[in-house]
C-alpha cells in the first residue's frame, strides 16, 4: 500500500514537472514573438550610453556591465533585447529551482512543485517574468538570499555567496530593499534555532559588512565612469527617489492592475491565499509547527509592498512573488489536498497559460521591427533623437525618459528640456511614440511646457510613419518671410519652383545649409515649400503601419 502511494506521488511529481516544462517552453517561444515594452528599450539604451561615455546615472546600473556583450549581438536593438530576454529566461529558471529547493526545507517535493507551478503560471509572471528589465535578475538574487538563509548550513561559502547576492542586488535595483524584512526575519529565526548563537551572529554581521563594502566599491567604481548630467533633477538624490517610488502614490496605488493580476493568475492567487490561511491557523493552534507556520507567513511579507509601492506594474510581480509562492505549496502540504485535485490544478494552470499565450501574439512587434529598420536605413550613422524611452538604443537619445515619474520630475524642474537640448546639440530625428510628444508635434494640448511644445511643432515634420525629421513647411511669396531654425544642418528644398533663401536662389531638390537661428525666404510665386532635413533623405518604399509602436503592458 505504501509502495502504491509512493508511486502515485512520483507520478504526480512527474506530471507537475511536465506542466512546468510546457509552460517554460511556451514562455521561451514568447520571447521571439511577443512585443517589446518601451522600458526594455530604455534598459538597453543604458548599455549603449555606458559604452559610448554618455551614461550619467549612478543608481540601478549593474546591468550595463552584466549585459555589455549585448551590443555585439547582430541584428540590431530587437535582436539584442531578445537575446537579453533569453538570458532572463534562464535566470528565471534559476529562480524556480530556488523556489523548489527552499520549499523542500518545509514541505514535500510535490507541494514544492506546486509552489513553482503557481509562480510560473501566474499570468503577469508568464508574460513579464523574462522581460529585459532589472526584475527577473533581482528576483533570482533575492530568492537566492532567501534560500541561503532558510535552507543552507550557513557555512563560509553560503554566507560569502549571500554577500555577493545582496551587493549585486542593490547594484541592480534599489527595490531589493522590499525583501529586507523577510531576510531579517529569516536571519533571526536561524539565530534562534542555532546552538552557537554568538558565532552565527558574528558570521551574519561579517556577511552584512561584506555586502555593504562590495556594493559601495561597485558604486564608487561605476561613478568614475559617469558623465555629469546636463540637467540636475530635483529628485535625483537617493532619499528623493525613495520618497517618489515608495511614498508618493497613496495606499494601493496600483489597485486596478492588482485586480487584473489576480484575475490573470486566479488559481495561483487562490492557492497563495489558502496557504496564508493555513499558516495563520497553524500559528494559532499548532504549537509544534508554529515556528514553521510563522516562517511561511514571513515569506509573504514582500506582498505588503502593494500597499504603498507606486511602480507595482505587471513586470513587478515577477520580482515580488517568488518567496510568496511558497505559501501555495505550504497550503497544499498543510491541508493535505488530494492528488486528483492537484492534478486538476496543474491542468487548469496550464490551460490558463495557454489562453494568455494566445492573447500575447499581435502585430505590435512587427510594427516595432519596421520602425527600427526604417530608422537605420534613413540614418545609417547614429544621430541624436527625441523619443519617449530610447527606442533606438544605439543612437544617442536627447531629452528625458518620459515615464509618469519622468514627466513628474520634468514639471517640478521647470526647465524646457527639449528647447534646452536643441540649443546645444543637433537633433534631426523624433520618434512619435508618446502621446505627449505626439500632441506637441501636432500643435495639440500637451503635458510639455509651452516653449517645448512650440519648438517641436515648429521644427519637425512627418517623414515616414512614426518617424519625424527636422524641417519646416512654409507658405512663401515675393514678400520675404523670416523663420527660425532650431536644428542646424543640411536641408532639401521641396517646392514647385525655385526659392530664395538668405539671398541665394535654390531649385527644387537643391541642398540648403542652414545655421541655427533666423533665416529669410521668398519666392517669385505664391507656393508652399518644405525644407526637409538631409540630402534627399531616404524613405522606405513600402507603406508604414499606422498601428502604435507600444501598447499596454
Residue pairs with C-beta under 8 A, 6 or more apart in sequence:
8 339
9 108
9 110
9 339
12 110
12 339
12 342
12 343
13 109
13 110
13 113
15 343
15 346
16 110
16 113
16 114
16 117
16 342
16 346
17 113
19 117
19 346
19 347
19 349
19 350
20 96
20 113
20 116
20 117
20 120
22 350
23 117
23 120
23 121
23 126
23 349
23 350
23 353
24 89
24 93
24 120
26 126
26 353
26 354
26 357
27 89
27 120
27 126
27 129
27 130
28 86
28 89
28 130
30 126
30 127
30 130
30 357
30 360
30 361
31 82
31 85
31 86
31 89
31 130
32 82
33 360
33 361
33 365
34 127
34 360
34 361
34 365
35 360
35 362
35 364
35 365
35 368
35 550
35 551
36 78
36 81
36 132
36 365
36 368
37 131
37 315
37 550
37 553
38 388
38 389
38 391
38 433
38 550
39 133
39 389
39 403
40 81
40 84
40 85
40 131
40 132
40 133
41 77
41 81
41 389
41 390
41 391
41 393
42 389
42 390
42 401
43 63
43 84
43 132
43 133
43 134
44 70
44 77
44 80
44 81
44 84
44 132
44 390
44 393
45 389
45 390
45 393
45 397
46 55
46 57
46 61
46 63
46 64
47 63
47 64
47 67
47 68
47 70
47 71
47 393
48 54
48 71
48 393
48 394
49 55
49 64
49 396
49 397
50 61
50 64
50 65
50 68
50 225
51 64
51 68
51 71
52 396
53 225
53 227
54 227
54 396
55 61
55 64
55 225
55 226
55 227
56 226
56 227
56 228
56 229
56 230
57 226
58 219
58 222
58 223
58 226
59 174
59 219
59 238
59 241
60 134
60 171
60 172
60 173
60 174
61 171
61 222
62 134
62 168
62 171
62 172
62 173
62 218
63 134
63 137
63 172
66 137
67 84
67 87
70 80
70 83
70 84
71 80
71 394
73 79
73 80
73 83
76 372
76 373
76 376
76 394
77 372
77 391
77 392
77 393
77 394
78 365
78 368
78 369
78 372
80 393
81 132
84 132
85 130
85 131
85 132
86 130
88 129
88 130
88 131
88 132
88 136
88 137
89 130
91 130
91 136
91 137
91 139
91 140
92 120
92 129
92 130
92 136
92 139
92 140
92 318
94 140
94 144
95 119
95 136
95 139
95 140
95 143
95 322
96 116
96 119
96 120
98 140
98 143
98 144
98 146
98 147
98 322
99 112
99 115
99 116
99 119
99 143
99 322
99 325
99 326
100 109
100 112
100 113
100 115
100 116
101 112
101 147
101 151
102 143
102 146
102 147
102 150
102 151
102 323
102 326
103 111
103 112
103 115
103 116
103 326
103 329
103 330
104 112
104 151
105 150
105 151
106 292
106 295
106 296
106 326
106 330
106 333
107 329
107 330
107 332
107 333
108 333
110 332
110 342
111 329
111 330
111 332
111 333
112 329
113 329
114 271
114 328
114 329
114 332
114 342
114 345
115 325
115 326
115 327
115 328
115 329
115 330
116 325
117 345
117 346
117 349
118 265
118 267
118 268
118 271
118 272
118 325
118 328
118 329
118 349
119 125
119 268
119 321
119 322
119 325
119 328
120 126
120 129
121 265
121 267
121 268
121 349
121 350
121 352
121 353
122 261
122 264
122 265
122 268
122 269
122 317
122 321
123 261
123 263
123 264
123 265
123 352
123 353
123 356
124 261
124 264
124 265
124 314
124 315
124 317
124 318
125 265
125 317
125 318
125 321
126 353
126 356
126 357
127 314
127 356
127 360
127 553
128 135
128 314
128 315
128 317
128 318
128 553
129 136
129 139
129 318
130 136
131 315
131 318
133 315
134 172
134 173
134 175
134 319
135 173
135 315
135 316
135 318
135 319
136 318
136 319
137 172
138 169
138 172
138 173
138 175
138 176
138 319
139 318
139 319
139 320
139 322
141 165
141 166
141 168
141 169
141 172
141 176
142 165
142 169
142 176
142 179
142 183
142 319
142 322
142 323
143 322
143 323
144 161
144 162
144 165
145 162
145 165
145 166
145 169
145 179
145 183
146 179
146 182
146 183
146 186
146 299
146 322
146 323
148 154
148 158
148 159
148 161
148 162
148 165
149 162
149 183
149 186
149 187
149 190
150 186
150 295
152 158
154 190
154 200
154 203
159 203
159 204
159 206
159 207
160 207
160 210
162 207
162 211
163 207
163 208
163 210
163 211
163 214
164 211
164 214
166 176
166 208
166 211
166 215
167 210
167 211
167 212
167 213
167 214
167 215
167 218
168 214
168 218
169 176
170 176
170 211
170 215
171 215
171 218
171 219
171 222
174 238
174 241
174 242
175 245
175 309
175 311
175 319
178 302
178 305
178 309
178 320
179 302
179 323
181 298
181 301
182 298
182 299
182 301
182 302
182 323
185 295
185 298
185 301
186 295
186 298
187 204
189 291
189 295
190 200
191 197
191 200
191 201
191 204
194 200
229 236
230 420
230 421
230 424
231 400
231 413
231 415
231 417
231 420
233 409
233 413
234 240
234 409
234 412
234 413
235 241
235 243
235 244
235 409
235 412
244 310
244 405
244 408
245 309
245 310
245 311
245 405
246 308
246 309
246 310
247 308
248 310
249 308
249 309
249 310
251 307
251 308
252 258
252 306
252 307
253 308
253 309
253 310
253 312
254 306
254 309
254 310
254 311
254 312
254 313
257 312
257 313
257 314
258 306
258 312
260 314
261 314
261 317
262 269
264 352
264 356
265 317
265 352
266 352
267 345
267 348
267 349
267 352
268 325
268 328
268 349
271 327
271 328
271 331
271 332
271 345
272 300
272 324
272 325
272 327
272 328
272 331
274 328
274 331
274 332
274 335
275 296
275 300
275 326
275 327
275 328
275 329
275 330
275 331
275 332
275 334
276 297
276 300
276 327
276 331
277 331
278 293
278 330
278 331
278 334
278 335
279 293
279 294
279 296
279 297
279 327
279 330
279 331
279 334
280 293
280 297
282 289
282 290
282 292
282 293
282 334
283 290
283 293
283 294
283 297
286 293
296 326
296 327
296 330
299 323
299 324
299 326
299 327
300 323
300 324
300 327
302 320
302 321
302 323
302 324
303 320
303 321
303 324
305 312
305 320
306 312
306 320
309 316
311 405
312 320
313 553
314 553
315 553
331 337
332 342
362 551
363 545
363 547
364 547
364 548
364 549
364 550
364 551
366 545
367 545
367 547
367 548
367 549
368 391
368 549
370 465
370 544
370 545
371 391
371 431
371 465
371 466
371 467
371 549
372 391
372 392
373 540
374 464
374 465
374 467
374 540
374 544
375 392
375 395
375 429
375 431
375 467
376 392
377 538
377 540
378 463
378 464
378 467
378 469
378 537
378 538
378 539
378 540
379 395
379 428
379 429
382 394
382 395
382 396
383 395
383 396
383 426
383 427
383 428
383 429
384 395
384 396
384 397
384 398
384 421
384 425
384 426
384 427
384 428
384 429
385 392
385 395
385 396
385 397
385 398
385 427
385 428
385 429
385 430
385 431
386 397
386 398
386 399
386 418
386 421
386 427
386 429
386 430
386 431
386 437
386 456
387 397
387 399
387 430
387 431
387 433
387 434
387 437
388 401
388 402
388 431
388 433
388 434
388 436
388 437
388 550
389 401
389 402
389 403
389 433
389 434
390 397
390 401
391 431
391 433
391 549
392 429
392 431
395 429
398 418
398 421
398 425
398 427
399 417
399 418
399 421
400 406
400 409
400 410
400 417
402 410
402 434
402 436
402 437
407 436
407 447
410 417
410 448
411 447
416 448
416 449
416 451
416 452
416 455
417 452
418 448
418 452
418 455
418 456
419 449
419 451
419 452
419 455
419 486
421 427
422 455
422 459
422 486
422 487
423 486
423 516
426 487
426 488
426 489
427 470
427 487
428 469
428 470
428 487
428 489
428 533
428 534
429 467
429 468
429 469
429 470
430 437
430 441
430 456
430 460
430 467
430 468
430 469
431 466
431 467
431 468
431 549
432 438
432 441
432 466
432 467
432 468
433 466
433 548
433 549
433 550
436 446
436 447
436 448
437 446
437 448
437 456
438 444
439 445
439 446
439 447
439 453
440 446
440 448
440 452
440 453
440 456
440 457
441 456
441 457
441 460
441 468
442 457
443 453
443 457
446 453
448 456
455 486
458 472
458 484
458 486
459 470
459 471
459 472
459 485
459 486
459 487
460 468
460 469
460 470
460 471
461 468
461 469
461 470
461 471
461 472
461 473
461 530
461 532
462 468
463 469
463 532
463 537
463 539
464 539
464 540
464 544
465 544
465 545
465 546
466 544
466 549
467 544
469 532
469 533
469 534
469 537
470 486
470 487
470 489
470 491
470 533
471 491
471 530
471 531
471 532
471 533
472 483
472 485
472 530
472 531
473 528
473 529
473 530
473 531
474 481
474 483
474 521
474 528
474 529
474 530
474 531
475 481
475 526
475 527
475 528
476 499
476 521
476 522
476 523
476 526
476 527
476 528
476 529
477 522
477 523
477 525
477 526
477 527
478 522
478 523
478 524
478 525
479 522
480 520
480 521
480 522
481 520
481 521
481 522
482 518
482 519
482 520
483 518
483 519
483 520
483 521
484 517
484 518
484 519
485 514
485 515
485 516
485 517
485 518
485 519
486 516
487 516
487 533
488 514
488 515
488 516
489 513
489 514
489 533
489 534
490 511
490 512
490 513
490 533
490 534
490 535
491 511
491 512
491 513
491 514
491 531
491 532
491 533
491 534
492 509
492 510
492 511
492 512
492 531
492 532
492 533
492 534
492 535
492 536
492 537
493 499
493 501
493 506
493 507
493 508
493 509
493 510
493 511
493 512
493 529
493 530
493 531
494 508
494 509
494 529
494 530
494 531
494 532
495 508
495 523
495 527
495 528
495 529
495 530
496 508
496 525
496 527
497 508
497 523
497 524
497 525
497 527
498 505
498 506
498 507
498 508
498 523
498 524
499 505
499 506
499 521
499 522
499 523
499 527
499 529
500 506
500 521
500 522
500 523
501 512
501 514
501 519
501 520
501 521
502 514
502 519
502 520
502 521
503 520
506 512
509 536
511 535
512 531
514 531
521 529
523 529
